Amino acid sequence: MQTTPPLSERLTRVAIRTLGNLPQWAQRLIAGTPVEADGQRLATEVQMALRLLNALPGNDFTQLPLPEARAQIDAEARIFGGTHDVAEVEDIAIPTRHGSVPARRYAHAAGARGRGTVLYFHGGGWVVGSLESADSACRFIAAESGLEVIAVDYRLAPEHPFPAGLEDAIDAYRWARAERPDARIAVAGDSAGGNLSATVCIATRDDATGPPDFQLLFFPVTDLSTKHRSYELFGEGYFLTEAHMDWYRDHYLPTADAAHDPLVSPLLAKDAALTGLPPAHVAVSGFDVLRDEGLAYAERLREAGVPVTVQLVEGHIHAFVNATGVGKLSSRALAESVAALTRGLAH
């Protein structure tokens, strides 16, 4: 279970929330001159939070030893994430072909399992991120939807490069399907976790028990084989950078050629592999290097006959699901995504 963060982190978190509740004119003073790109303006509260994040000491985690980088990402998630009370939080283990992986189960009310189960895969480029970094988002989803949410702590690279994390994600889904045979099951995740959610659906499409019933993809990585136009527009200065993505790719992939594997880059999957996949909701941020490949994957799914809804959160940066403790935009955007999830599972 969670441990108590250090005092400095708790004080920073209080300060961030205080600033997030300031009137917009005061936030604008802190944020600085408005930033515009590609026909959109960076939201004031987002620009302010981004400026504060960039001011934190040692904010370039790629220059740190891996244990410190992972600890920093968890700390940032706690600082910027919202606080959402749920009735049940339970640490469990999920059996896999290689042993087991830790997981955390959230339920906001009795009978949550009967309403449906959401398997959540955290972001972090398959290298950083954990149950801690996903905690705020999972609590939000459980509280807003009334569904059972299970966060999966899949193995990370470079200790466990592709396909280790994906195998854990597939095994976690198959475990949930076997343990909850009467429940409707969704997969969800942000960034690298969105990638795992998409590829789990592809990998299990022909399972005897079928693929997931719904996929919720937050700014997913869908193509490591090339860099789309949004890399040129937002490759530096908007939290997730081009350099970060290069670092993630180099840690995750065992070879450069692996980037062309559809289970790494689902955008490259053949039409036949996408036909029959579960309905999807794809949410992307306007100021994000991953924006264009996320939109492109939604279009590929639509062309394959998969029901898809798309949510473009203009004025926001990568990882808005982890920033519900700052201002209002992140919470509104995540609530819209969760509403699509609950509608999707209900149908």
C-alpha positions as a Markdown table, in Angstrom:
| # | Residue | x | y | z |
|---|---|---|---|---|
| 1 | Met | 0.0 | 0.0 | 0.0 |
| 2 | Gln | 1.0 | 3.6 | -0.2 |
| 3 | Thr | 3.6 | 5.1 | 2.1 |
| 4 | Thr | 3.6 | 8.6 | 3.5 |
| 5 | Pro | 5.4 | 11.0 | 1.2 |
| 6 | Pro | 8.2 | 13.2 | 2.6 |
| 7 | Leu | 7.4 | 16.6 | 4.1 |
| 8 | Ser | 8.9 | 18.5 | 1.2 |
| 9 | Glu | 6.7 | 16.6 | -1.3 |
| 10 | Arg | 3.6 | 17.2 | 0.8 |
| 11 | Leu | 4.3 | 21.0 | 1.0 |
| 12 | Thr | 4.9 | 21.2 | -2.7 |
| 13 | Arg | 1.6 | 19.4 | -3.3 |
| 14 | Val | -0.2 | 21.9 | -1.1 |
| 15 | Ala | 1.4 | 24.8 | -2.9 |
| 16 | Ile | 0.4 | 23.4 | -6.3 |
| 17 | Arg | -3.2 | 23.0 | -5.2 |
| 18 | Thr | -3.3 | 26.5 | -3.8 |
| 19 | Leu | -2.0 | 27.9 | -7.1 |
| 20 | Gly | -4.5 | 25.8 | -9.0 |
| 21 | Asn | -7.3 | 27.5 | -7.2 |
| 22 | Leu | -6.2 | 31.0 | -8.0 |
| 23 | Pro | -8.3 | 33.2 | -10.3 |
| 24 | Gln | -7.3 | 33.0 | -13.9 |
| 25 | Trp | -5.8 | 36.5 | -14.0 |
| 26 | Ala | -3.4 | 35.4 | -11.1 |
| 27 | Gln | -2.5 | 32.2 | -12.9 |
| 28 | Arg | -1.8 | 34.2 | -16.0 |
| 29 | Leu | 0.8 | 36.3 | -14.1 |
| 30 | Ile | 2.6 | 33.1 | -13.1 |
| 31 | Ala | 2.2 | 31.4 | -16.4 |
| 32 | Gly | 3.6 | 34.2 | -18.5 |
| 33 | Thr | 2.8 | 35.2 | -22.1 |
| 34 | Pro | 0.2 | 33.0 | -23.7 |
| 35 | Val | 1.6 | 30.2 | -25.9 |
| 36 | Glu | -0.1 | 29.4 | -29.2 |
| 37 | Ala | 0.7 | 26.7 | -31.7 |
| 38 | Asp | -1.0 | 24.9 | -34.5 |
| 39 | Gly | -4.2 | 27.0 | -34.1 |
| 40 | Gln | -4.7 | 26.5 | -30.4 |
| 41 | Arg | -3.7 | 28.2 | -27.2 |
| 42 | Leu | -2.1 | 26.5 | -24.2 |
| 43 | Ala | -4.6 | 26.7 | -21.3 |
| 44 | Thr | -3.6 | 29.1 | -18.6 |
| 45 | Glu | -3.7 | 26.7 | -15.7 |
| 46 | Val | -1.7 | 24.1 | -17.8 |
| 47 | Gln | 0.9 | 26.7 | -18.8 |
| 48 | Met | 1.3 | 27.6 | -15.1 |
| 49 | Ala | 1.6 | 24.0 | -14.0 |
| 50 | Leu | 4.1 | 23.3 | -16.7 |
| 51 | Arg | 6.2 | 26.3 | -15.6 |
| 52 | Leu | 6.2 | 25.0 | -12.0 |
| 53 | Leu | 7.0 | 21.5 | -13.1 |
| 54 | Asn | 10.0 | 22.7 | -15.1 |
| 55 | Ala | 11.2 | 24.6 | -12.1 |
| 56 | Leu | 11.4 | 21.5 | -9.9 |
| 57 | Pro | 15.0 | 20.4 | -9.2 |
| 58 | Gly | 16.3 | 17.7 | -11.4 |
| 59 | Asn | 13.2 | 17.6 | -13.6 |
| 60 | Asp | 15.0 | 15.8 | -16.5 |
| 61 | Phe | 14.6 | 12.3 | -15.1 |
| 62 | Thr | 16.4 | 10.7 | -18.0 |
| 63 | Gln | 19.7 | 12.0 | -16.6 |
| 64 | Leu | 19.1 | 10.2 | -13.3 |
| 65 | Pro | 19.9 | 6.6 | -12.3 |
| 66 | Leu | 16.8 | 4.4 | -13.0 |
| 67 | Pro | 15.8 | 4.0 | -9.4 |
| 68 | Glu | 15.9 | 7.8 | -8.9 |
| 69 | Ala | 14.1 | 8.4 | -12.1 |
| 70 | Arg | 11.3 | 6.0 | -11.2 |
| 71 | Ala | 11.0 | 7.6 | -7.7 |
| 72 | Gln | 10.8 | 11.1 | -9.3 |
| 73 | Ile | 8.0 | 10.1 | -11.6 |
| 74 | Asp | 6.0 | 8.6 | -8.7 |
| 75 | Ala | 6.6 | 11.8 | -6.7 |
| 76 | Glu | 5.4 | 14.1 | -9.6 |
| 77 | Ala | 2.3 | 12.0 | -9.9 |
| 78 | Arg | 1.5 | 12.4 | -6.2 |
| 79 | Ile | 2.2 | 16.2 | -6.4 |
| 80 | Phe | 0.0 | 16.9 | -9.4 |
| 81 | Gly | -2.6 | 14.1 | -9.0 |
| 82 | Gly | -6.0 | 14.7 | -7.3 |
| 83 | Thr | -7.3 | 13.1 | -4.2 |
| 84 | His | -10.3 | 10.9 | -4.7 |
| 85 | Asp | -11.7 | 8.7 | -1.9 |
| 86 | Val | -12.9 | 5.2 | -2.7 |
| 87 | Ala | -14.4 | 2.6 | -0.4 |
| 88 | Glu | -11.9 | -0.2 | -1.1 |
| 89 | Val | -8.2 | -0.3 | -2.0 |
| 90 | Glu | -6.5 | -3.7 | -2.0 |
| 91 | Asp | -3.1 | -4.8 | -3.1 |
| 92 | Ile | -3.2 | -8.2 | -4.9 |
| 93 | Ala | -1.0 | -10.4 | -7.1 |
| 94 | Ile | -2.0 | -11.5 | -10.6 |
| 95 | Pro | -0.5 | -14.8 | -11.9 |
| 96 | Thr | 1.3 | -14.7 | -15.2 |
| 97 | Arg | 3.3 | -17.1 | -17.4 |
| 98 | His | 6.5 | -15.8 | -15.7 |
| 99 | Gly | 5.2 | -15.9 | -12.1 |
| 100 | Ser | 3.1 | -13.0 | -11.0 |
| 101 | Val | 2.9 | -9.2 | -11.0 |
| 102 | Pro | 1.7 | -6.8 | -8.3 |
| 103 | Ala | -1.7 | -5.1 | -8.8 |
| 104 | Arg | -4.0 | -2.8 | -6.9 |
| 105 | Arg | -7.8 | -3.1 | -6.9 |
| 106 | Tyr | -10.1 | -0.1 | -6.4 |
| 107 | Ala | -13.8 | -0.2 | -5.7 |
| 108 | His | -16.0 | 2.8 | -4.8 |
| 109 | Ala | -19.1 | 0.8 | -3.8 |
| 110 | Ala | -20.3 | -2.7 | -3.0 |
| 111 | Gly | -21.1 | -4.6 | -6.2 |
| 112 | Ala | -18.5 | -2.7 | -8.3 |
| 113 | Arg | -17.2 | -5.9 | -9.8 |
| 114 | Gly | -20.7 | -6.7 | -11.1 |
| 115 | Arg | -20.8 | -3.4 | -12.9 |
| 116 | Gly | -17.6 | -4.2 | -14.8 |
| 117 | Thr | -13.9 | -4.3 | -14.4 |
| 118 | Val | -11.3 | -2.0 | -15.8 |
| 119 | Leu | -7.7 | -3.2 | -16.1 |
| 120 | Tyr | -5.4 | -0.1 | -16.0 |
| 121 | Phe | -1.9 | 0.0 | -17.4 |
| 122 | His | 0.2 | 3.0 | -16.3 |
| 123 | Gly | 2.3 | 5.2 | -18.5 |
| 124 | Gly | 6.0 | 5.9 | -18.3 |
| 125 | Gly | 7.4 | 4.7 | -21.6 |
| 126 | Trp | 7.6 | 1.1 | -20.4 |
| 127 | Val | 10.5 | 2.2 | -18.3 |
| 128 | Val | 9.2 | 4.3 | -15.4 |
| 129 | Gly | 5.8 | 4.5 | -13.7 |
| 130 | Ser | 4.1 | 2.2 | -11.2 |
| 131 | Leu | 1.0 | 1.5 | -9.1 |
| 132 | Glu | 1.9 | 4.8 | -7.3 |
| 133 | Ser | 2.0 | 6.9 | -10.4 |
| 134 | Ala | -1.4 | 5.5 | -11.6 |
| 135 | Asp | -3.1 | 5.7 | -8.2 |
| 136 | Ser | -4.8 | 9.1 | -8.7 |
| 137 | Ala | -6.2 | 8.2 | -12.1 |
| 138 | Cys | -7.4 | 4.8 | -10.9 |
| 139 | Arg | -9.2 | 6.4 | -7.9 |
| 140 | Phe | -10.8 | 8.9 | -10.2 |
| 141 | Ile | -12.1 | 6.3 | -12.6 |
| 142 | Ala | -13.4 | 4.1 | -9.8 |
| 143 | Ala | -15.1 | 7.0 | -8.0 |
| 144 | Glu | -16.7 | 8.4 | -11.2 |
| 145 | Ser | -17.8 | 5.2 | -12.9 |
| 146 | Gly | -18.7 | 2.9 | -10.0 |
| 147 | Leu | -16.6 | 0.2 | -11.8 |
| 148 | Glu | -14.0 | -2.0 | -10.3 |
| 149 | Val | -10.5 | -0.8 | -11.4 |
| 150 | Ile | -7.4 | -3.0 | -11.2 |
| 151 | Ala | -4.0 | -1.3 | -11.9 |
| 152 | Val | -1.4 | -3.7 | -13.2 |
| 153 | Asp | 2.3 | -3.3 | -12.3 |
| 154 | Tyr | 3.8 | -4.9 | -15.4 |
| 155 | Arg | 7.5 | -5.5 | -15.7 |
| 156 | Leu | 9.6 | -2.6 | -16.9 |
| 157 | Ala | 12.5 | -2.1 | -19.4 |
| 158 | Pro | 15.4 | -2.2 | -19.7 |
| 159 | Glu | 15.5 | -5.0 | -17.2 |
| 160 | His | 12.5 | -6.6 | -19.1 |
| 161 | Pro | 12.3 | -5.2 | -22.6 |
| 162 | Phe | 9.6 | -6.0 | -25.1 |
| 163 | Pro | 7.6 | -8.2 | -25.1 |
| 164 | Ala | 7.8 | -8.7 | -21.3 |
| 165 | Gly | 5.4 | -5.9 | -20.3 |
| 166 | Leu | 3.0 | -6.8 | -23.0 |
| 167 | Glu | 3.0 | -10.5 | -21.9 |
| 168 | Asp | 2.2 | -9.4 | -18.4 |
| 169 | Ala | -0.7 | -7.2 | -19.7 |
| 170 | Ile | -2.1 | -10.0 | -21.8 |
| 171 | Asp | -1.9 | -12.4 | -18.9 |
| 172 | Ala | -3.6 | -9.9 | -16.6 |
| 173 | Tyr | -6.4 | -9.5 | -19.0 |
| 174 | Arg | -6.9 | -13.3 | -19.4 |
| 175 | Trp | -6.8 | -13.7 | -15.6 |
| 176 | Ala | -9.5 | -11.1 | -15.2 |
| 177 | Arg | -11.6 | -12.8 | -17.9 |
| 178 | Ala | -11.3 | -16.1 | -16.1 |
| 179 | Glu | -11.8 | -14.7 | -12.6 |
| 180 | Arg | -14.8 | -12.6 | -13.7 |
| 181 | Pro | -16.5 | -14.6 | -16.4 |
| 182 | Asp | -19.8 | -12.8 | -16.2 |
| 183 | Ala | -18.3 | -9.3 | -16.0 |
| 184 | Arg | -17.7 | -6.9 | -18.9 |
| 185 | Ile | -14.0 | -6.0 | -19.0 |
| 186 | Ala | -12.3 | -3.0 | -20.3 |
| 187 | Val | -8.6 | -2.2 | -20.7 |
| 188 | Ala | -7.4 | 1.3 | -20.2 |
| 189 | Gly | -4.1 | 3.1 | -20.0 |
| 190 | Asp | -2.1 | 6.3 | -20.6 |
| 191 | Ser | 0.8 | 6.7 | -23.0 |
| 192 | Ala | 2.8 | 3.4 | -22.9 |
| 193 | Gly | -0.2 | 2.0 | -21.0 |
| 194 | Gly | -2.5 | 3.1 | -23.8 |
| 195 | Asn | -0.1 | 1.2 | -26.1 |
| 196 | Leu | -0.4 | -1.9 | -24.0 |
| 197 | Ser | -4.2 | -1.6 | -23.9 |
| 198 | Ala | -4.4 | -1.4 | -27.7 |
| 199 | Thr | -2.0 | -4.3 | -28.2 |
| 200 | Val | -3.7 | -6.5 | -25.7 |
| 201 | Cys | -6.9 | -6.1 | -27.8 |
| 202 | Ile | -5.0 | -7.1 | -30.9 |
| 203 | Ala | -3.2 | -10.0 | -29.2 |
| 204 | Thr | -6.4 | -11.5 | -27.7 |
| 205 | Arg | -8.8 | -10.8 | -30.6 |
| 206 | Asp | -9.0 | -14.5 | -31.4 |
| 207 | Asp | -9.1 | -15.8 | -27.9 |
| 208 | Ala | -11.8 | -18.3 | -27.2 |
| 209 | Thr | -13.3 | -16.0 | -24.6 |
| 210 | Gly | -12.8 | -13.0 | -26.9 |
| 211 | Pro | -10.9 | -9.7 | -26.5 |
| 212 | Pro | -11.8 | -7.0 | -23.9 |
| 213 | Asp | -15.3 | -5.4 | -24.3 |
| 214 | Phe | -13.9 | -1.9 | -24.5 |
| 215 | Gln | -10.6 | 0.0 | -24.8 |
| 216 | Leu | -9.9 | 3.4 | -23.3 |
| 217 | Leu | -6.7 | 4.8 | -24.8 |
| 218 | Phe | -5.2 | 8.0 | -23.3 |
| 219 | Phe | -2.7 | 9.6 | -25.6 |
| 220 | Pro | -1.4 | 6.2 | -26.7 |
| 221 | Val | 1.9 | 5.4 | -28.3 |
| 222 | Thr | 0.9 | 3.8 | -31.5 |
| 223 | Asp | 4.0 | 4.1 | -33.8 |
| 224 | Leu | 7.6 | 3.9 | -32.7 |
| 225 | Ser | 8.7 | 3.4 | -36.3 |
| 226 | Thr | 8.6 | 7.0 | -37.2 |
| 227 | Lys | 7.9 | 10.5 | -35.8 |
| 228 | His | 4.7 | 12.2 | -36.8 |
| 229 | Arg | 4.2 | 15.9 | -37.3 |
| 230 | Ser | 3.3 | 16.6 | -33.7 |
| 231 | Tyr | 6.9 | 15.8 | -32.8 |
| 232 | Glu | 7.9 | 18.8 | -34.9 |
| 233 | Leu | 5.3 | 21.0 | -33.2 |
| 234 | Phe | 5.6 | 19.9 | -29.6 |
| 235 | Gly | 8.9 | 18.0 | -29.3 |
| 236 | Glu | 10.3 | 20.3 | -26.6 |
| 237 | Gly | 8.9 | 22.3 | -23.7 |
| 238 | Tyr | 5.6 | 20.5 | -23.2 |
| 239 | Phe | 6.4 | 17.9 | -20.5 |
| 240 | Leu | 6.8 | 14.9 | -22.8 |
| 241 | Thr | 9.6 | 15.6 | -25.2 |
| 242 | Glu | 11.1 | 14.0 | -28.3 |
| 243 | Ala | 14.2 | 13.2 | -26.3 |
| 244 | His | 12.1 | 11.4 | -23.7 |
| 245 | Met | 10.5 | 9.3 | -26.4 |
| 246 | Asp | 13.9 | 8.4 | -27.9 |
| 247 | Trp | 15.1 | 7.4 | -24.4 |
| 248 | Tyr | 12.0 | 5.3 | -23.8 |
| 249 | Arg | 12.2 | 3.6 | -27.2 |
| 250 | Asp | 15.9 | 2.8 | -26.8 |
| 251 | His | 15.2 | 1.2 | -23.4 |
| 252 | Tyr | 12.1 | -0.7 | -24.4 |
| 253 | Leu | 13.0 | -2.2 | -27.8 |
| 254 | Pro | 15.5 | -5.1 | -27.9 |
| 255 | Thr | 16.3 | -4.2 | -31.5 |
| 256 | Ala | 15.6 | -1.2 | -33.8 |
| 257 | Asp | 13.6 | -3.5 | -36.1 |
| 258 | Ala | 11.1 | -4.3 | -33.3 |
| 259 | Ala | 9.6 | -0.8 | -33.8 |
| 260 | His | 7.9 | -2.3 | -36.9 |
| 261 | Asp | 6.2 | -5.1 | -35.0 |
| 262 | Pro | 2.4 | -4.3 | -34.8 |
| 263 | Leu | 2.5 | -5.3 | -31.1 |
| 264 | Val | 4.9 | -2.4 | -30.6 |
| 265 | Ser | 3.4 | -0.1 | -33.1 |
| 266 | Pro | -0.3 | -1.0 | -33.5 |
| 267 | Leu | -0.7 | 1.8 | -36.1 |
| 268 | Leu | 1.2 | -0.6 | -38.5 |
| 269 | Ala | -1.2 | -3.5 | -37.9 |
| 270 | Lys | -2.8 | -4.9 | -41.0 |
| 271 | Asp | -6.5 | -4.2 | -41.6 |
| 272 | Ala | -7.5 | -7.8 | -40.8 |
| 273 | Ala | -5.8 | -7.5 | -37.4 |
| 274 | Leu | -7.9 | -4.5 | -36.5 |
| 275 | Thr | -11.3 | -5.8 | -37.7 |
| 276 | Gly | -13.4 | -7.1 | -34.8 |
| 277 | Leu | -11.6 | -5.2 | -32.1 |
| 278 | Pro | -13.7 | -3.8 | -29.2 |
| 279 | Pro | -15.1 | -0.3 | -29.3 |
| 280 | Ala | -12.6 | 2.4 | -28.4 |
| 281 | His | -12.4 | 5.9 | -26.9 |
| 282 | Val | -9.2 | 7.6 | -27.8 |
| 283 | Ala | -8.3 | 10.8 | -25.9 |
| 284 | Val | -5.3 | 12.9 | -26.9 |
| 285 | Ser | -3.9 | 16.2 | -25.8 |
| 286 | Gly | -3.5 | 19.2 | -28.2 |
| 287 | Phe | 0.1 | 20.0 | -27.1 |
| 288 | Asp | 1.6 | 16.5 | -27.2 |
| 289 | Val | 4.2 | 14.8 | -29.4 |
| 290 | Leu | 1.9 | 11.7 | -29.4 |
| 291 | Arg | -1.2 | 13.6 | -30.6 |
| 292 | Asp | -1.1 | 12.8 | -34.3 |
| 293 | Glu | -0.3 | 9.1 | -34.0 |
| 294 | Gly | -3.2 | 8.7 | -31.5 |
| 295 | Leu | -5.6 | 10.4 | -33.9 |
| 296 | Ala | -4.2 | 8.3 | -36.8 |
| 297 | Tyr | -4.8 | 5.1 | -34.8 |
| 298 | Ala | -8.4 | 6.1 | -34.1 |
| 299 | Glu | -8.9 | 6.6 | -37.8 |
| 300 | Arg | -7.4 | 3.2 | -38.6 |
| 301 | Leu | -9.8 | 1.6 | -36.1 |
| 302 | Arg | -12.7 | 3.5 | -37.7 |
| 303 | Glu | -11.7 | 2.3 | -41.1 |
| 304 | Ala | -11.7 | -1.3 | -39.8 |
| 305 | Gly | -15.3 | -0.9 | -38.7 |
| 306 | Val | -14.5 | -0.5 | -35.0 |
| 307 | Pro | -16.8 | 2.0 | -33.2 |
| 308 | Val | -14.6 | 4.9 | -32.0 |
| 309 | Thr | -15.1 | 8.1 | -30.2 |
| 310 | Val | -12.3 | 10.7 | -30.2 |
| 311 | Gln | -11.6 | 13.3 | -27.6 |
| 312 | Leu | -9.1 | 16.1 | -28.4 |
| 313 | Val | -8.3 | 18.0 | -25.3 |
| 314 | Glu | -7.1 | 21.3 | -26.8 |
| 315 | Gly | -4.8 | 23.5 | -24.8 |
| 316 | His | -3.5 | 20.6 | -22.7 |
| 317 | Ile | -0.2 | 18.6 | -22.6 |
| 318 | His | 0.6 | 15.0 | -22.2 |
| 319 | Ala | -0.5 | 13.1 | -19.1 |
| 320 | Phe | -3.6 | 15.1 | -18.2 |
| 321 | Val | -5.0 | 12.1 | -16.4 |
| 322 | Asn | -2.3 | 12.5 | -13.8 |
| 323 | Ala | -2.9 | 16.2 | -13.2 |
| 324 | Thr | -6.4 | 16.3 | -11.7 |
| 325 | Gly | -5.0 | 18.1 | -8.6 |
| 326 | Val | -4.3 | 21.2 | -10.5 |
| 327 | Gly | -7.1 | 23.5 | -11.7 |
| 328 | Lys | -10.2 | 22.1 | -13.4 |
| 329 | Leu | -9.3 | 21.2 | -17.0 |
| 330 | Ser | -7.7 | 17.8 | -16.3 |
| 331 | Ser | -10.7 | 16.7 | -14.1 |
| 332 | Arg | -13.2 | 17.8 | -16.8 |
| 333 | Ala | -11.3 | 16.0 | -19.5 |
| 334 | Leu | -10.9 | 12.8 | -17.5 |
| 335 | Ala | -14.5 | 12.8 | -16.5 |
| 336 | Glu | -15.5 | 13.0 | -20.1 |
| 337 | Ser | -13.3 | 10.0 | -20.9 |
| 338 | Val | -14.8 | 8.0 | -18.0 |
| 339 | Ala | -18.3 | 8.8 | -19.2 |
| 340 | Ala | -17.4 | 7.3 | -22.6 |
| 341 | Leu | -16.0 | 4.2 | -20.7 |
| 342 | Thr | -19.2 | 3.7 | -18.7 |
| 343 | Arg | -21.3 | 4.1 | -21.8 |
| 344 | Gly | -19.1 | 1.7 | -23.7 |
| 345 | Leu | -19.3 | -1.0 | -21.1 |
| 346 | Ala | -23.0 | -0.6 | -20.6 |
| 347 | His | -23.6 | -1.4 | -24.3 |
